[in-house]
C-alpha cells in the first residue's frame, strides 16, 4: 500500500509525515511522530483520552484519519505548554491534584482548553 504525504502544523511547528490511508491520527501522533501524550483509551471515540484540537475544534484522534490532518493545525497536550511554563489549565490540574492514572488526563486537559477557548 502506498503512503500518503501529509503536511500539517503540529503544536505550532510545520510538520510532514507519511502515512497509510487507513492509519488514524492517533496512531501517527504516537508511533510515527513520537507525541505519546495523546493516549488511546477505548479506540472507538467514547472516552476522549485521545482528544486533540484540529483547527481549534475538539476531536477524537482515534476517529480521524491521519491524512485528514493535511493542511490543518493540530494541537496535542504537548502543545499546551510553552517554553515559559505550563498552560494555566495544566497548572491548575497540578495544583488541585485533578489527575487520574494518566490515560485520560491529557484528553481532559485538551478538552478543557477547547471548552474555555469557545466559552471564556
C-alpha positions in Angstrom: 0.0 0.0 0.0 1.4 3.4 -1.0 1.9 6.0 1.7 0.4 9.5 1.6 2.5 12.6 2.2 0.8 14.9 4.8 1.8 18.5 5.7 0.4 20.0 8.8 1.1 22.3 11.7 1.6 20.3 14.8 1.8 22.2 18.1 2.8 25.3 16.2 5.5 23.7 14.1 5.3 22.8 10.4 5.4 19.0 10.3 5.4 16.5 7.5 4.9 12.7 7.6 4.0 9.7 5.5 1.0 7.6 6.5 -1.0 4.8 5.1 -4.6 5.7 4.1 -6.1 3.7 6.9 -3.9 5.0 9.8 -5.6 7.1 12.4 -4.2 10.4 13.5 -3.7 8.9 17.0 -1.5 6.1 15.6 0.6 8.5 13.6 0.9 11.0 16.5 2.1 8.3 18.9 4.0 5.9 16.7 5.4 8.0 13.8 5.8 11.4 15.4 6.5 10.4 19.0 3.8 12.5 20.6 2.9 10.0 23.2 1.0 12.4 25.5 -2.1 11.6 23.4 -3.4 8.3 24.7 -5.6 5.5 23.4 -8.4 4.6 25.7 -11.3 3.0 24.1 -10.3 3.2 20.4 -13.9 4.0 19.3 -14.3 7.7 20.2 -16.2 7.3 23.5 -13.7 8.1 26.2 -11.9 11.2 25.0 -8.4 10.1 26.1 -7.1 10.8 22.6 -8.6 14.3 22.3 -6.7 16.8 20.2 -7.7 20.1 18.6 -7.9 20.3 14.8 -8.1 23.9 13.6 -9.4 24.8 17.1 -12.1 22.1 17.2 -12.0 19.3 19.7 -11.7 15.9 18.0 -11.0 12.3 19.0 -7.8 11.4 17.2 -8.7 7.7 17.1 -11.6 8.5 14.8 -9.7 10.9 12.4 -7.6 9.5 9.6 -4.1 10.9 9.6 -4.4 12.0 6.0 -7.2 14.4 7.1 -4.6 16.4 9.0 -3.2 17.7 5.7 -3.3 21.5 5.7 -4.7 21.6 9.3 -3.4 22.8 12.6 -3.2 20.1 15.2 -2.7 20.8 18.9 -2.0 17.9 21.3 -1.4 18.0 25.1 2.3 18.6 24.4 1.3 21.8 22.6 -0.5 23.4 25.6 2.7 24.3 27.5 5.1 26.9 26.3 8.8 27.4 26.9 7.8 29.8 29.7 5.9 27.1 31.5 2.7 25.1 31.8 -0.5 26.3 30.4 -2.8 27.7 33.2 -5.1 24.7 32.8 -2.2 22.3 33.3 -1.0 24.3 36.3 -4.5 24.2 37.9 -4.8 20.5 37.3 -1.4 20.1 39.1 -2.2 22.4 41.9 -5.6 20.8 42.7 -4.4 17.2 42.1 -7.0 16.8 39.3 -5.1 13.8 37.9 -6.2 10.3 37.2 -4.0 7.3 36.2 -2.6 9.3 33.3 -4.5 7.8 30.4 -7.4 10.2 30.4 -5.8 13.3 31.9 -4.2 14.5 28.7 -7.5 14.3 26.9 -9.2 16.2 29.8 -6.6 19.0 29.5 -7.1 19.4 25.8 -10.9 19.3 26.2 -10.9 21.8 29.0 -8.8 24.2 26.8 -11.1 23.7 23.9 -14.1 24.5 26.1 -12.5 27.6 27.5 -11.4 28.7 24.1 -15.0 28.7 22.9 -16.6 29.8 26.3 -14.1 32.1 28.1 
